[in-house]
């Protein structure tokens, strides 16, 4: 018995981060977080324990580290391995998806390190001009 003809399903348009309904915006929001960028960059060196991340990433609280790691794990960028030992031992590493983002984030890190003096100077000029108004 032949099935009735059905219309071809309409495919969604290509992702567009400028469209407020596009899920790619969530991806941008996730990886644009200061803490996400720093954590993902730190994990690019290989599996790392929580305490090592806390020491490596200056200024991050344990609470923010845990929240960000959970969110990165939830979104498939980070893998968590619990060794189930008497003394808690957990390591985090980049997932294949996280590794695919690593090169881009490393480039962003290097850009920030190279250009922060110009950014600081521009901010100082702007603030000085604002005070003169």
CORZI-V239496 format. One line per field, one symbol per residue. phi: phi as a letter, one per 40 degrees, with the letter a starting at -180 (. if undefined). psi: psi as a letter, one per 40 degrees, with the letter a starting at -180 (. if undefined). burial: b if it has 24 or more other ideal C-beta (glycine too) atoms within 12 Angstrom, else e. A space follows every 10 residues. Layout:
phi=???
psi=???
burial=???
This chain:
phi=.ccccbcccc ccccdacccc cccccccccc cccdccdccc ccccchdacd ccccccbdgc cdcccccccc cccdcgcbbb bccfbdcdbb bbaccdcccc cdccccccdc ccccbccccc cccccdcccc ccc
psi=hiiihiiiih iiiiiheehe ehdddddddd eehddddddd ddedeihhid ddddddgheh iddddddddd ddddeedihh hhefidhhhh iiiiiddddd eddddddddd ddddeddddd dddddddddd de.
burial=eeeeeeeeee eeeeeeeeee eeeeeeeeeb bebebbbbbb bbbbeeebbb eebbeebeeb eeeebeebbe bbbebebbbb eeeeeeeeeb ebbbeeebee bbeebeeeee eeeeeeeeee eeeeeeeeee eee
